[in-house]
Amino acid sequence: MPRVAIYDTTLRDGSQREGISFSVADKLRITKLLDELGVDYIEGGWPGSNPKDATYFAQAREIDLHHSKITAFGSTRRKGIAPADDANIRALVDAHTPVVTVVGKTSMLHVTDVLQTTAEENLRMIEDSLVYLKAQGREVIYDAEHFFDGAKLDMEYGFDTLAAAAAGGADVIVLCDTNGGSMPWEVAEFVFRARELFPDTQFGIHTHNDSEVAVANSLAAVRAGAVHVQGTINGYGERCGNANLCSIIPDLIIKMGLPCLAQDGNLGSLTHLSRAVAEIANLAPDTHLPYVGKSAFAHKGGIHVAAIRRNVDSYQHIEPGEVGNETRVLVSDLSGRGNLLSKADELGLDVSKAEAVQVLNDIKELENAGFSFEGAEASVAVRLRRAAPDYEPLFKLLDFTVIVEDRRGRGQLAEAMVKLDVDGDIVHTAAEGNGPVNALDLALRKALLPNYPALRDIQLVDYKVRILDSENATGAVTRVLIDSYNGGERWSTVGAGTDIICASWLALVDSVEYGLSVAEAQDQTLAVGE
């Protein structure tokens, strides 16, 4: 069974995505994550282009990698200059990486208009550069930039450039769909033709996603005989991105039966890697990515959920755990009773069918009023707990007041007062905050902390407001989402209504109740363990 080499270019090509700027520390962290996954090559950057990449290569030499090889990227020598005298080639050598990747022009359009040189000189530039770098003892990968576009313009010259790379001693020649405009059948045809012309050469594939087929093009190339695939984590890259390795790797291993990670590679870490790289890049993880997205195995429709409760494979193409993901059941106005029963099972709650129906009907009515529960699963959990016959609320709201003033000499002031029934005691507290919701949160905490000290560890970390019917202006329905955090767990709750303060209160109460119930369950677990 042939093994496909995985070449990651997140740190170079991926960093060209708009909005991404990796620091050296970021790049080193991602390098370690990729090595743990078991990819073969990690392209660290272009050492001749900026000081940051040069620093990365110097520091990367100190990392003890288990499998991956760091690769430096650069272009062929410039026209009219010997490789030894070319600053870019010298920078590749000075990076001291075991592998170098050299990009060269394949398209006559680029040879004449971009390099402004002759076809013959471009061929010499390719061959000379590779010969020189091979003589330095490097493994050399040649990226045939714009190969597919170039071959369509002038097929004979396109293959002449591959011949120059082969003559220069390239260990792998990578055919690049740089503009992302080729189709899978075109890619397969050209890869197959290249292998026929150069049977002793190993070929790879590098695709961009401008036509939304980068992953398909990569797989088509492998079927046609490519043994080396380049891409990025989460498909990051310039314009529409590069081929997404988080899809390609499981496609190769699970769907095509082709090994592509180190023997001790960890496919089960793929989801963690995807989300960790997103966080390092300071981007929100794409929840709808195949395999690794939070929604990749999320089930919302009632019919679907009823089916997976009988057989989980009925609406899942793989076992999510293979890639480190998990099955999730969403609750919304499209849900059936099975959604609530599955959610109760997930939360470890003993809920009867009648109680599930009661909560389901409540949720459907609330969603019609502006709530949305699929992104606020903690609000579903507290409603399931409240449906139990023996449910006792942590507290009962008697009333609350929020005052917002703008006082001369003092500026703006937000003050909240809450009156609660806490275990039979009437508690009346007040607090000032930097806004009405913050004041309400502080007053509620002040009232509950004497009875529930675990509340100290619960933090409100995000607060989102969405206007649902803006045509009603200040009378519009407002939806509030609150994200809270305690230790390793983060949860979301929802409230909605025409009054933003009341909507915030509903979400706030759900958040506190959920957080305290989780803390109580953890305390009970610890007590049993002791």
C-alpha positions in Angstrom: 0.0 0.0 0.0 1.6 3.3 -1.1 2.2 5.9 1.6 1.3 9.5 0.9 3.6 12.2 2.3 1.9 15.1 4.0 3.5 18.5 3.6 2.1 21.3 5.8 2.5 24.9 4.6 0.3 26.6 7.3 3.2 28.7 8.5 4.0 30.0 5.1 1.1 29.8 2.6 -1.5 29.7 5.4 -0.1 32.9 7.0 -1.0 34.7 3.7 -4.6 34.5 4.6 -6.1 38.0 5.3 -6.1 38.6 9.0 -3.4 36.1 10.0 0.0 37.2 11.4 1.9 34.5 13.2 4.6 35.5 15.7 7.7 33.4 16.0 6.3 31.9 19.2 3.0 31.1 17.4 4.9 29.3 14.6 6.9 27.3 17.1 3.7 26.2 18.9 2.1 25.1 15.7 5.3 23.3 14.7 5.1 21.1 17.8 1.4 20.4 17.2 2.0 19.3 13.6 4.9 17.0 14.7 2.6 15.4 17.3 0.0 14.8 14.5 2.7 13.1 12.5 3.0 15.1 9.2 6.2 14.6 7.2 7.1 18.2 6.3 6.5 21.5 8.0 7.2 24.4 5.7 8.4 27.1 8.2 8.5 30.1 5.9 10.7 32.0 3.4 14.0 32.7 5.2 15.1 35.3 2.6 11.9 37.4 2.8 11.8 38.7 6.4 13.7 38.6 9.7 10.8 36.8 11.5 11.2 33.7 9.3 14.9 33.7 9.7 14.5 33.8 13.5 12.0 31.0 13.3 14.4 28.7 11.5 17.1 29.5 14.1 14.8 28.6 17.0 13.2 25.7 15.3 16.6 23.9 15.3 16.3 23.7 19.0 13.0 21.8 18.9 13.2 18.0 19.4 10.9 16.8 16.6 9.8 13.2 16.6 9.0 12.8 12.9 8.4 16.0 11.0 11.2 17.7 8.9 11.4 21.5 8.8 11.4 22.9 5.3 12.6 26.3 4.1 10.9 27.8 1.1 12.3 30.0 -1.6 12.4 30.7 -5.4 14.8 29.7 -8.1 17.9 31.9 -8.7 17.3 35.2 -10.5 18.0 35.5 -14.1 21.6 36.1 -15.0 23.0 35.2 -11.5 24.7 32.0 -10.4 23.0 30.1 -7.5 25.9 30.7 -5.2 25.6 34.4 -5.7 21.9 34.6 -5.3 20.7 36.0 -1.9 17.6 34.0 -1.9 19.4 30.7 -2.5 22.0 31.6 0.1 19.2 32.2 2.6 17.8 28.7 1.9 21.2 27.2 2.6 21.7 29.3 5.7 18.4 28.2 7.2 20.1 24.8 7.8 16.9 22.8 7.2 17.2 19.2 6.0 14.7 20.0 3.3 14.3 23.0 0.9 11.4 23.7 -1.3 12.1 25.7 -4.5 9.3 27.4 -6.5 9.8 28.0 -10.2 7.8 29.3 -13.1 6.0 26.8 -15.4 3.8 29.2 -17.3 5.1 31.2 -20.3 2.9 34.0 -19.1 4.9 34.3 -15.9 8.2 33.7 -17.7 7.7 36.6 -20.1 5.6 39.0 -18.1 6.7 38.4 -14.5 10.3 37.2 -14.7 10.8 39.1 -18.0 13.2 36.5 -19.2 13.4 33.9 -22.0 12.0 30.4 -21.9 15.5 28.9 -22.1 16.9 31.0 -19.2 13.9 30.0 -17.0 14.7 26.3 -17.6 18.4 27.0 -16.7 17.2 28.8 -13.5 15.2 25.8 -12.4 17.9 23.2 -13.1 20.9 25.3 -11.8 19.1 26.1 -8.5 18.2 22.5 -7.8 21.6 21.1 -8.8 23.3 23.7 -6.4 21.0 22.9 -3.5 21.4 19.1 -4.0 25.1 19.6 -3.9 24.6 21.2 -0.4 23.2 17.9 0.8 19.6 19.0 1.0 16.5 17.1 0.1 14.9 19.2 -2.6 11.2 19.6 -3.3 10.4 21.5 -6.5 7.1 23.4 -6.6 6.0 23.9 -10.3 4.0 27.1 -9.8 1.0 27.6 -12.1 1.7 24.2 -13.7 -1.9 23.5 -14.7 -2.6 26.9 -16.1 0.8 26.9 -17.8 0.3 23.5 -19.4 -3.0 24.7 -20.8 -1.3 27.6 -22.4 1.7 25.8 -23.7 1.8 22.1 -22.8 5.1 21.4 -24.3 6.9 24.1 -22.3 5.0 23.1 -19.2 6.5 19.7 -19.3 9.9 21.1 -20.4 10.0 22.8 -17.0 9.3 19.5 -15.2 12.2 17.9 -17.2 14.5 20.7 -16.0 13.5 20.0 -12.4 14.0 16.3 -12.9 17.4 16.9 -14.4 18.3 19.2 -11.5 17.7 16.3 -9.1 14.4 17.2 -7.5 13.3 14.5 -5.0 9.7 15.4 -5.6 8.1 17.6 -8.2 4.9 19.2 -7.0 2.3 20.3 -9.5 0.7 23.5 -8.3 -2.8 24.8 -9.1 -1.7 28.2 -7.9 -4.8 30.2 -9.1 -7.2 27.5 -7.9 -9.0 27.3 -11.2 -8.5 23.7 -12.3 -11.1 20.9 -12.0 -10.5 17.4 -10.6 -10.6 15.6 -14.0 -8.0 18.1 -15.4 -5.7 17.6 -12.4 -6.0 13.8 -12.7 -5.2 13.9 -16.4 -2.1 16.1 -16.1 -0.8 14.1 -13.1 -1.2 10.9 -15.0 0.5 12.4 -18.1 3.4 13.6 -16.0 3.9 10.2 -14.4 3.9 8.6 -17.9 6.6 11.1 -19.1 8.7 10.8 -16.0 8.2 7.3 -14.6 11.2 7.6 -12.2 10.0 10.8 -10.6 7.8 11.2 -7.6 5.0 13.8 -8.0 3.1 15.8 -5.5 0.1 18.2 -5.6 -0.5 21.7 -4.3 -3.9 23.2 -4.8 -5.8 26.4 -3.9 -9.5 26.6 -3.2 -10.7 29.4 -5.5 -13.1 27.0 -7.3 -14.1 25.1 -4.0 -12.4 21.9 -5.2 -9.0 22.1 -3.6 -9.6 19.0 -1.5 -11.2 17.1 -4.4 -8.3 18.1 -6.7 -5.8 16.8 -4.1 -7.5 13.5 -3.9 -7.9 13.2 -7.6 -4.1 13.8 -7.9 -3.4 11.0 -5.4 -5.7 8.6 -7.4 -3.7 9.5 -10.5 -0.4 8.6 -8.7 0.7 11.6 -6.6 2.5 10.5 -3.5 3.0 13.9 -1.8 0.2 16.3 -0.8 0.6 19.9 0.3 -2.0 21.9 2.2 -2.7 23.9 5.4 -4.6 23.3 8.6 -8.2 24.5 8.3 -7.5 25.4 4.7 -6.0 28.8 5.6 -4.3 30.6 2.8 -4.4 33.6 0.4 -7.7 34.5 -1.3 -10.1 31.5 -0.8 -7.4 29.4 0.9 -5.4 26.3 0.3 -6.4 22.6 0.3 -7.6 21.7 3.8 -5.4 19.1 5.4 -8.0 18.5 8.1 -10.2 17.0 5.4 -7.5 15.5 3.2 -5.8 13.5 6.0 -8.9 11.6 7.2 -10.1 11.2 3.5 -6.8 9.5 2.7 -6.7 7.3 5.8 -10.4 6.5 6.4 -11.9 6.7 2.9 -9.0 5.7 0.7 -7.1 3.4 3.0 -3.9 5.2 2.4 -1.5 5.8 5.3 -0.2 9.4 5.4 0.9 10.1 8.9 3.9 8.8 10.9 3.5 5.3 12.3 2.9 6.9 15.7 0.8 9.6 14.1 -2.4 10.6 16.0 -5.4 11.0 13.8 -7.5 11.3 17.0 -5.7 14.6 17.7 -6.9 16.2 14.5 -9.9 18.1 15.9 -7.8 19.5 18.8 -5.1 20.6 16.3 -7.6 22.3 14.1 -9.1 24.3 16.9 -5.7 25.0 18.6 -4.3 26.5 15.3 -7.5 28.6 14.9 -7.0 30.0 18.4 -3.3 30.7 17.8 -4.2 32.5 14.6 -6.8 34.5 16.6 -9.6 33.3 14.4 -12.9 31.8 15.5 -12.9 28.1 14.7 -15.0 27.3 11.7 -17.8 25.2 13.3 -18.9 23.8 10.0 -15.6 22.3 8.8 -15.9 18.6 7.8 -14.5 16.1 10.3 -13.2 18.7 12.8 -15.9 21.4 13.1 -18.1 21.5 16.1 -21.1 21.0 13.8 -19.6 18.2 11.8 -21.5 15.6 13.8 -24.3 17.8 15.2 -27.9 16.6 14.6 -30.8 19.0 14.7 -33.8 17.5 12.9 -36.1 15.4 15.0 -36.2 12.6 12.4 -32.4 12.4 12.3 -32.0 12.3 16.1 -34.7 9.7 16.4 -32.7 7.6 13.9 -29.3 8.0 15.5 -30.8 7.0 18.9 -31.5 3.7 17.3 -28.3 3.4 15.3 -25.7 6.2 15.5 -24.4 5.2 12.0 -27.7 6.1 10.4 -26.7 9.8 9.9 -22.9 9.8 10.4 -20.3 8.8 7.8 -17.6 7.9 10.4 -17.3 7.5 14.1 -16.4 11.0 15.3 -13.9 9.8 17.8 -11.6 8.7 15.0 -10.7 12.3 14.4 -11.1 13.4 18.0 -14.6 14.9 17.5 -18.0 14.0 19.0 -21.6 13.5 18.2 -23.8 16.4 19.4 -27.6 16.7 19.5 -29.0 20.2 19.0 -32.2 21.5 20.4 -34.4 23.9 18.5 -38.0 24.4 17.2 -37.1 21.6 14.6 -36.4 19.1 17.4 -38.4 16.1 18.3 -38.7 14.3 21.6 -35.6 12.3 20.8 -33.5 15.5 20.8 -34.4 16.2 24.4 -34.0 12.6 25.5 -30.5 12.5 23.9 -29.6 15.8 25.5 -30.7 14.5 28.9 -28.6 11.3 28.4 -25.6 13.5 27.5 -26.1 15.5 30.7 -26.6 12.4 32.8 -30.2 13.4 33.7 -33.1 10.9 34.2 -35.9 12.5 32.2 -39.2 10.8 31.3 -40.7 11.0 27.9 -43.5 13.2 29.3 -41.0 15.6 30.8 -39.1 15.7 27.5 -42.3 16.6 25.7 -43.0 19.3 28.2 -39.6 20.9 27.8 -39.8 20.5 24.0 -43.1 22.4 23.8 -41.7 25.1 26.0 -38.7 25.5 23.8 -40.8 25.6 20.6 -42.9 28.4 22.1 -39.8 30.3 23.3 -38.1 30.0 19.9 -41.2 31.5 18.3 -40.7 34.4 20.7 -37.1 35.0 19.8 -35.0 32.5 21.8 -32.5 30.3 20.0 -31.3 27.2 21.9 -29.0 25.5 19.6 -26.2 27.8 20.6 -27.2 27.9 24.2 -27.2 24.3 25.4 -26.9 25.3 29.1 -30.3 26.9 28.9 -31.7 23.5 27.6 -30.0 21.7 30.5 -31.6 23.9 33.2 -35.0 23.5 31.6 -34.6 19.7 31.7 -33.6 19.9 35.3 -36.6 22.2 36.1 -39.0 19.6 34.5 -38.1 17.0 37.2 -40.9 16.5 39.7 -38.6 16.9 42.7 -36.9 20.1 41.3 -36.2 22.8 43.8 -35.0 26.1 42.5 -31.8 27.5 43.9 -33.6 30.8 44.4 -36.8 32.6 43.5 -36.8 36.1 42.1 -39.1 38.4 44.0 -38.2 41.6 42.1 -35.3 43.5 40.6 -34.7 47.2 39.8 -32.1 48.6 37.5 -31.3 52.4 37.5 -29.1 54.1 34.9 -28.3 57.7 35.6 -26.0 60.4 34.3 -25.1 62.6 37.3 -23.4 65.9 37.2 -19.9 65.6 38.5 -20.0 61.9 38.7 -20.9 60.8 35.1 -22.9 57.7 34.2 -24.0 55.3 36.9 -25.6 51.9 36.7 -27.1 50.4 39.9 -29.1 47.3 40.3 -31.1 45.9 43.3 -32.4 42.4 43.5 -34.7 40.8 46.1 -34.6 37.0 46.2 -36.0 34.1 48.2 -33.0 31.9 48.9 -33.9 28.8 50.8 -36.7 30.6 52.6 -34.7 33.7 53.4 -35.5 37.0 51.8 -32.2 38.5 50.5 -32.2 42.1 49.3 -28.9 43.4 47.8 -27.7 46.2 45.6 -24.6 46.8 43.5 -23.1 49.3 41.1 -21.6 48.3 37.8 -20.1 49.7 34.6 -23.4 49.0 32.9 -26.9 47.8 33.8 -26.2 44.1 33.1 -22.9 44.2 35.0 -24.7 45.8 37.9 -27.4 43.1 37.8 -24.8 40.4 37.7 -22.9 41.8 40.7 -26.1 42.3 42.7 -27.2 38.7 42.0 -23.8 37.3 43.0 -23.8 39.3 46.2 -27.2 37.8 47.1 -26.2 34.2 46.4 -22.5 34.0 47.5 -23.2 33.3 51.2 -25.2 30.2 50.2 -23.3 29.3 47.1 -19.6 30.1 47.4 -18.8 28.1 44.2 -20.2 31.2 42.4 -16.9 32.9 43.0 -15.3 30.6 40.3 -18.0 31.3 37.7 -17.0 34.1 35.3 -19.1 35.8 32.7 -16.7 35.9 29.7 -18.9 37.1 26.8 -22.1 38.9 26.2 -23.7 39.2 22.8 -26.9 41.0 21.7 -28.8 40.6 18.5 -31.8 42.6 17.3 -34.2 40.2 15.7 -36.7 42.6 14.1 -34.9 45.9 13.5 -37.8 47.4 11.6 -39.5 47.8 15.0 -36.7 50.1 16.1 -36.5 50.5 19.9 -39.5 48.2 20.3 -37.6 45.3 18.6 -37.2 41.8 20.2 -33.6 41.4 21.5 -31.8 38.1 21.9 -29.0 38.0 24.5 -26.4 35.2 24.6 -24.1 35.0 27.7 -21.0 32.8 27.8 -19.7 31.8 31.2 -16.6 29.9 32.3 -15.5 27.8 35.2 -12.2 26.0 35.1 -12.2 23.8 32.0 -15.8 24.3 31.1 -17.5 27.0 29.1 -21.3 27.2 28.5 -23.8 29.5 26.8 -27.3 30.6 27.9 -30.0 32.7 26.1 -32.7 35.2 26.9 -35.0 37.2 24.6 -37.7 39.9 24.8 -38.5 43.4 24.0 -36.6 44.6 27.1 -32.9 44.0 26.9 -32.5 44.1 30.6 -35.1 41.4 31.2 -33.7 39.3 28.4 -30.2 39.6 30.0 -31.7 38.6 33.4 -33.1 35.4 31.9 -29.8 34.5 30.3 -27.9 35.4 33.5 -30.1 33.3 35.8 -29.8 30.3 33.5 -26.0 30.7 33.5 -25.7 30.9 37.3 -28.1 27.9 37.8 -26.2 25.8 35.3 -22.8 26.7 36.7 -23.8 26.0 40.3 -25.5 22.7 39.3 -22.3 21.5 37.6 -20.2 22.6 40.6 -22.5 20.7 42.9 -22.3 17.5 40.8 -18.5 17.8 40.8 -18.4 18.1 44.6 -20.6 15.0 44.9 -18.3 13.1 42.6 -15.2 14.1 44.6 -17.0 13.2 47.8 -17.8 9.7 46.5 -14.2 9.4 45.3 -12.9 10.2 48.8 
